[in-house]
């Protein structure tokens, strides 16, 4: 499952990098994906929306085993 999540994040990454941000996979445990938003995304007021409506949505579409995405 980790490989599938990494592949999905690779598709999301260019959009984040266009705004000087990035996402790093921290871990996958029982369907919960833990990520770290970095660069301009770290501390951005829109980070929560990016996480829910961007990262989590795409991950759930491409990796149905994903139940939740949590940022650390």
N, C-alpha and C positions, 0 to 999 in steps of 0.2 A: 504494500500500500504506500509506503514511503516513496518509492520510485514514481508511482502515479501522481502523488502530490507534488513532487519535485517537477515533473513534466508540466503539470498544470500551472505551477508558479512560474515556470519559464515562459509561459505564454502571457502571463500577467505582467511580468517584470518590465518589458519595454514601455508600457504605458506609465508605470511608476517612475521609471528612469527618465522619461521625457519631462517629468516635473522635478527632477533631481532627487527622487526617492528610490527606495528599494524595499524588498521583503526577503527575510531569511527564514528558512524553516528551522525551528528549534527542536520540535519533536512531534511524533504521532503516537497516540495512546488510546486504544479503544474507540476510535472514530473521532477523537478530539485532536485537532491539529493546532499546535502552538507555533506562532510566528513572531518575528520581531520586525517592526517597521523601522527602517533606518533612513538616513539622509534627511531630505526635506520632509518626509512623511513622519519622522519622529517628532512628536510634540505639536504637529499640525492640528489645528482645530477641526479639520475635516477627516482626520485619521480614522475615527470611529465609523464614519460613513464609508470611507474607502474600504475598511475592513469588512463591513457587513454587506454592502451593496456591490463591492468589487471582488475582493479576494474570496470571501466566503461563498458568494453566489457562484463564481466560476468553479471553485473547488467542488462544491456540491453537485454541480452539473456534470463535471468531468470524472469525479470520483464519488459515486453514490454512497460509498461506505462512510464518507465524512458526515459527522453529526453536527459538529460545531467547530468554529475557528476562534481561537483566543490569542490576543496579543499580550506579549510580556514586555 
